[in-house]
Amino acid sequence: MELWHAWLANATDEVGGSVAEIPIDALLDLAAAVANDVARPMAPVSAFVAGLAAGRGADAEAVASALTRLAKAWPEKGTGRNLPSSR
């Protein structure tokens, strides 16, 4: 955890913000759910989606929890199907 805290402290210093603003457990739950139930490459993208919503004023923990529920309810677990193509 010390490494995590050091990384987050430096990252938030770099972009402005505070470690206290980050719902770490909720984001880790989100990343795990998306990686396991949707598709592994979508885990960091989903965390970015949560960050976008938080940046627009949504509660970061609530957004992460909502996206976690969505991932856990994904109909085709771990297949990555039903994802729109970016091409």
TIKOLMI-188592 format. One record per residue (C-alpha): residue number from 1; x, y, z. Coordinates in steps of 0.001 Angstrom, whole numbers. Layout:
TIKOLMI-188592
SITE|NUM|X|Y|Z
...
end
This chain:
TIKOLMI-188592
SITE|1|0|0|0
SITE|2|2905|2379|582
SITE|3|3854|2134|-3102
SITE|4|223|2768|-4094
SITE|5|-5|5784|-1824
SITE|6|3302|7189|-3109
SITE|7|2179|6713|-6724
SITE|8|-1219|8310|-6120
SITE|9|282|11193|-4147
SITE|10|2666|11955|-6993
SITE|11|-6|11448|-9671
SITE|12|-2468|13780|-7960
SITE|13|278|16355|-7383
SITE|14|1061|16193|-11090
SITE|15|-2518|16807|-12267
SITE|16|-3986|18618|-9278
SITE|17|-6132|16902|-6730
SITE|18|-5865|14814|-3631
SITE|19|-5556|11127|-2839
SITE|20|-8525|11585|-506
SITE|21|-10713|12289|-3555
SITE|22|-10045|8871|-5080
SITE|23|-12440|6016|-4236
SITE|24|-9632|3464|-4523
SITE|25|-11595|384|-3446
SITE|26|-14541|1214|-5703
SITE|27|-12241|1740|-8693
SITE|28|-10379|-1504|-8026
SITE|29|-13727|-3321|-7798
SITE|30|-14747|-1717|-11090
SITE|31|-11538|-2734|-12843
SITE|32|-11808|-6318|-11569
SITE|33|-15456|-6663|-12576
SITE|34|-14867|-5280|-16060
SITE|35|-11720|-7369|-16595
SITE|36|-13457|-10566|-15476
SITE|37|-16989|-10063|-16751
SITE|38|-16621|-7929|-19873
SITE|39|-13135|-7847|-21375
SITE|40|-9761|-7195|-19770
SITE|41|-8800|-4307|-22104
SITE|42|-11961|-2479|-21076
SITE|43|-10900|-2210|-17407
SITE|44|-8738|922|-17783
SITE|45|-11140|2401|-20323
SITE|46|-14015|1922|-17870
SITE|47|-12001|3621|-15127
SITE|48|-11521|6519|-17539
SITE|49|-15292|6618|-18145
SITE|50|-15807|6810|-14373
SITE|51|-13260|9635|-14226
SITE|52|-15034|11529|-16980
SITE|53|-18307|11334|-15083
SITE|54|-16630|12412|-11846
SITE|55|-14966|15302|-13642
SITE|56|-18392|16423|-14762
SITE|57|-19628|16521|-11198
SITE|58|-20919|12995|-10557
SITE|59|-20026|11250|-7309
SITE|60|-16958|9158|-8176
SITE|61|-17767|6294|-5824
SITE|62|-21391|6101|-6995
SITE|63|-20293|6073|-10642
SITE|64|-17724|3336|-10030
SITE|65|-20340|1269|-8184
SITE|66|-22897|1727|-10965
SITE|67|-20384|659|-13616
SITE|68|-19360|-2321|-11461
SITE|69|-22994|-3444|-11290
SITE|70|-23279|-3028|-15061
SITE|71|-20160|-5140|-15634
SITE|72|-21313|-7880|-13264
SITE|73|-24635|-8040|-15115
SITE|74|-22931|-8189|-18532
SITE|75|-24713|-10952|-20484
SITE|76|-21708|-12641|-22061
SITE|77|-19192|-12955|-19251
SITE|78|-15595|-12457|-20230
SITE|79|-16175|-12732|-23965
SITE|80|-15971|-9062|-24815
SITE|81|-18880|-9566|-27208
SITE|82|-21478|-6872|-27673
SITE|83|-18804|-4207|-27405
SITE|84|-18915|-1648|-30193
SITE|85|-15932|-1622|-32468
SITE|86|-13736|1435|-32318
SITE|87|-12853|966|-35976
end
